[in-house]
Amino acid sequence: NSSSVYYNYKGYFSVVMLAVCDANYSFTYANVGAVGSESDGGIFRRSKFGEKMMTNNLALPPDKLLPNTNISSPFVFVGDEAFPLL
């Protein structure tokens, strides 16, 4: 018998995995085990990754030139309204 906290908003039993991949599709971070009823944004904020991002302690690589240009670009993370990063 599982507690209802593992049931997501669609009514399915779920365990959440939060992961980050690099440009080569390799995992660079994974957080597994959050309960399905918790919001993605809440999981992110309480993760080590989220904590480090919010305190500017991620130790990201320096900016890189975009391919075939002289334009320097920082590394970025993309979120949306359903998954706010901050």
N, C-alpha and C positions, 0 to 999 in steps of 0.2 A: 504494500500500500504506500503510494507516494503522496506526499503533501500536495495540495492544490497549487503551491507556489511554482511547481514545475510545469504547469499548464499555461501555454501562451494565449494571446488574445483571440486566437482562432479556435481554442479549445483542445489543442493537441499537446501531448506531453513533449517537452523539449528542454534541452540543455543548450546554452548559447556558447558559441565560439567567436571570439573577437580576434581577428588576425590582420596583420599588415604584410604586404608583399612588396618586393622591390620591382624595378623595371624588367627584371628577368623572370618574373613570376615565382621567385623563391621567397618562402616565408621568412620574415625577419623578426616577427613577434607573434605570439599566440597566447591567448587567455581563454581557457576552456573551463566550463563548470558553472557559469552563472545560471540561475534559475530562469525558466522560460517566461515567468510573469513579469520579470524586470525589464524595463525599457533599455533599448540599445544605448541611448545617451547616458543613462544611469550607470550601466555596466562600464562604459567608456570612462566616465568621470572617476569611478572608483578603481580603475585598473592602474597598474604601475605605469603603463604607457600614457594614459590620460593624465596622471599626476605629473609625470615628467614633461608632457607637452604644455600643461598649464603653467608650469614653473620655468619654462624655457631651458630644460635640462635634458633634452633628447640626444644631444651630441650628434646632430645631423652632419653629413658631409658638407664641405664647402660648395658654394654655387658651381655649376658646370656650364660650359658653353653648349648651346643647342646644336645638334648636328648640322654641319655645313654652314655655320654662321659664326659671327662674333658676338652673339647675344648671350649674355650670362643669365642663367635662370636658377633660382633656388629649388630645393626639393620641396614638394608640397604634398599635402593630404587633402583628399576631397570628401566632403560631407554634404548632407542636404537637410531639409527640414525634418525629415524622419530620423536622421542620425546627425545631430549637431555635434561638432567637434569641441566646442567651448561653451 
